[in-house]
Amino acid sequence: MSIYATLWTLKFPHQGRAHLDCDWVRVRAQGVPSHIGSPTPGLGYEDGDPYGAFLPPPLETNKHGEHEFMRAVVFVTEQTSKGTERSPQEYVDPLLVLTGEAYARLTFEELHRHLCDTLRNDGDHRHSSD
């Protein structure tokens, strides 16, 4: 079972800059629900957070595992592999990792710029929790 929920998939210019006859790549936003890894008693993570090495910190939730924000949003392309030696849930070299709160506060214009900048830098991916 995956810890991710697909929020959306959009096509972006492969090199981060649209021009006539440019190649396009699908970018997918993968949301991590707030209950994943939560230290809230009764949610199944009493022994610790197995995803803390590659996701932003877990969230305290209510007893139903709910929080105002998702734990994280991870942006990947259709070529991004999932599964590392550390965890089968970890994406290999995602484009961008944001906290759910940071994602909720970004305008689409800001997010588009971040993703295009990362694509333009040809693999110089930015990982950010803020």
C-alpha beads as a LAMMPS data file, in Angstrom:
LAMMPS data file: protein, C-alpha beads

130 atoms
129 bonds

1 atom types
1 bond types

-500.0 500.0 xlo xhi
-500.0 500.0 ylo yhi
-500.0 500.0 zlo zhi

Masses

1 110.0

Atoms # bond

1 1 1 0.000 0.000 0.000
2 1 1 1.279 3.457 -0.889
3 1 1 1.531 6.365 1.533
4 1 1 0.831 8.766 -1.361
5 1 1 -2.393 10.063 -2.847
6 1 1 -2.184 11.585 -6.320
7 1 1 -3.434 15.177 -6.162
8 1 1 -2.933 16.105 -9.818
9 1 1 -0.853 15.488 -12.926
10 1 1 0.060 18.314 -15.342
11 1 1 2.363 18.601 -18.327
12 1 1 5.330 20.942 -17.978
13 1 1 7.987 21.873 -20.540
14 1 1 10.701 19.223 -20.189
15 1 1 13.475 21.815 -19.893
16 1 1 11.362 24.191 -17.794
17 1 1 10.824 26.690 -20.592
18 1 1 7.981 26.436 -23.112
19 1 1 8.839 27.069 -26.759
20 1 1 7.659 25.889 -30.136
21 1 1 8.206 22.127 -30.512
22 1 1 9.450 21.654 -26.939
23 1 1 9.136 18.278 -25.265
24 1 1 6.730 17.964 -22.363
25 1 1 6.930 15.900 -19.195
26 1 1 4.141 14.911 -16.827
27 1 1 4.634 16.217 -13.290
28 1 1 2.600 14.557 -10.584
29 1 1 1.823 15.983 -7.134
30 1 1 1.778 13.162 -4.586
31 1 1 0.171 14.125 -1.270
32 1 1 1.069 12.402 1.978
33 1 1 -1.949 12.461 4.323
34 1 1 -1.541 13.946 7.787
35 1 1 -1.953 10.634 9.640
36 1 1 1.117 9.054 8.003
37 1 1 3.786 8.713 10.708
38 1 1 1.765 10.797 13.167
39 1 1 2.812 10.536 16.814
40 1 1 -0.848 10.798 17.847
41 1 1 -1.647 7.694 19.961
42 1 1 -3.812 5.078 18.292
43 1 1 -2.768 5.767 14.696
44 1 1 -0.272 2.899 14.513
45 1 1 3.033 4.766 14.733
46 1 1 3.699 4.341 18.442
47 1 1 7.083 2.757 17.617
48 1 1 8.182 5.770 15.569
49 1 1 7.933 7.327 12.143
50 1 1 9.323 5.045 9.413
51 1 1 9.244 7.911 6.862
52 1 1 11.097 10.615 8.799
53 1 1 14.314 10.187 6.819
54 1 1 12.757 11.438 3.584
55 1 1 9.590 13.353 4.508
56 1 1 9.035 16.539 6.516
57 1 1 8.270 15.966 10.219
58 1 1 5.040 14.147 11.081
59 1 1 1.996 16.057 12.299
60 1 1 0.070 15.848 15.532
61 1 1 -3.478 15.053 14.450
62 1 1 -6.809 14.621 16.155
63 1 1 -7.790 11.091 17.221
64 1 1 -9.173 10.449 13.703
65 1 1 -5.817 11.251 12.053
66 1 1 -7.041 14.583 10.699
67 1 1 -5.098 17.830 10.455
68 1 1 -5.601 21.099 8.613
69 1 1 -2.726 20.262 6.244
70 1 1 -1.239 17.201 4.597
71 1 1 2.088 16.044 5.967
72 1 1 3.852 16.605 2.646
73 1 1 3.485 16.998 -1.084
74 1 1 6.132 15.319 -3.227
75 1 1 6.499 16.336 -6.888
76 1 1 7.769 13.727 -9.333
77 1 1 7.910 13.140 -13.073
78 1 1 6.738 10.044 -14.869
79 1 1 10.394 8.925 -14.957
80 1 1 10.908 9.228 -11.183
81 1 1 11.507 5.839 -9.579
82 1 1 10.001 4.845 -6.273
83 1 1 11.758 2.562 -3.837
84 1 1 15.194 2.931 -2.299
85 1 1 17.356 0.782 -0.079
86 1 1 16.112 2.898 2.824
87 1 1 12.389 2.559 2.057
88 1 1 10.131 1.169 -0.674
89 1 1 7.985 4.315 -0.199
90 1 1 10.790 6.798 -0.929
91 1 1 10.966 8.448 -4.348
92 1 1 14.410 8.529 -5.923
93 1 1 15.345 12.158 -6.576
94 1 1 11.934 13.901 -6.532
95 1 1 11.678 17.348 -8.112
96 1 1 10.486 19.040 -4.939
97 1 1 9.271 18.104 -1.464
98 1 1 7.101 20.555 0.474
99 1 1 5.272 20.445 3.778
100 1 1 1.533 20.339 3.346
101 1 1 1.311 23.798 4.884
102 1 1 3.872 25.254 2.454
103 1 1 1.984 23.693 -0.461
104 1 1 -1.328 25.146 0.751
105 1 1 0.171 28.634 1.017
106 1 1 1.888 28.711 -2.401
107 1 1 0.138 30.303 -5.324
108 1 1 0.035 28.245 -8.494
109 1 1 2.309 30.839 -10.108
110 1 1 4.947 30.327 -7.376
111 1 1 4.681 26.552 -7.592
112 1 1 4.908 26.642 -11.392
113 1 1 8.053 28.779 -11.159
114 1 1 9.667 26.409 -8.608
115 1 1 8.948 23.361 -10.749
116 1 1 10.087 25.001 -14.007
117 1 1 13.282 26.248 -12.329
118 1 1 14.009 22.707 -11.149
119 1 1 13.322 21.228 -14.586
120 1 1 15.465 23.933 -16.207
121 1 1 18.362 23.080 -13.909
122 1 1 18.336 19.591 -15.493
123 1 1 18.350 17.414 -12.434
124 1 1 19.589 19.940 -9.883
125 1 1 16.535 19.153 -7.786
126 1 1 15.525 21.313 -4.882
127 1 1 14.257 19.690 -1.735
128 1 1 12.481 22.000 0.626
129 1 1 10.202 21.612 3.582
130 1 1 9.253 25.289 3.711

Bonds

1 1 1 2
2 1 2 3
3 1 3 4
4 1 4 5
5 1 5 6
6 1 6 7
7 1 7 8
8 1 8 9
9 1 9 10
10 1 10 11
11 1 11 12
12 1 12 13
13 1 13 14
14 1 14 15
15 1 15 16
16 1 16 17
17 1 17 18
18 1 18 19
19 1 19 20
20 1 20 21
21 1 21 22
22 1 22 23
23 1 23 24
24 1 24 25
25 1 25 26
26 1 26 27
27 1 27 28
28 1 28 29
29 1 29 30
30 1 30 31
31 1 31 32
32 1 32 33
33 1 33 34
34 1 34 35
35 1 35 36
36 1 36 37
37 1 37 38
38 1 38 39
39 1 39 40
40 1 40 41
41 1 41 42
42 1 42 43
43 1 43 44
44 1 44 45
45 1 45 46
46 1 46 47
47 1 47 48
48 1 48 49
49 1 49 50
50 1 50 51
51 1 51 52
52 1 52 53
53 1 53 54
54 1 54 55
55 1 55 56
56 1 56 57
57 1 57 58
58 1 58 59
59 1 59 60
60 1 60 61
61 1 61 62
62 1 62 63
63 1 63 64
64 1 64 65
65 1 65 66
66 1 66 67
67 1 67 68
68 1 68 69
69 1 69 70
70 1 70 71
71 1 71 72
72 1 72 73
73 1 73 74
74 1 74 75
75 1 75 76
76 1 76 77
77 1 77 78
78 1 78 79
79 1 79 80
80 1 80 81
81 1 81 82
82 1 82 83
83 1 83 84
84 1 84 85
85 1 85 86
86 1 86 87
87 1 87 88
88 1 88 89
89 1 89 90
90 1 90 91
91 1 91 92
92 1 92 93
93 1 93 94
94 1 94 95
95 1 95 96
96 1 96 97
97 1 97 98
98 1 98 99
99 1 99 100
100 1 100 101
101 1 101 102
102 1 102 103
103 1 103 104
104 1 104 105
105 1 105 106
106 1 106 107
107 1 107 108
108 1 108 109
109 1 109 110
110 1 110 111
111 1 111 112
112 1 112 113
113 1 113 114
114 1 114 115
115 1 115 116
116 1 116 117
117 1 117 118
118 1 118 119
119 1 119 120
120 1 120 121
121 1 121 122
122 1 122 123
123 1 123 124
124 1 124 125
125 1 125 126
126 1 126 127
127 1 127 128
128 1 128 129
129 1 129 130
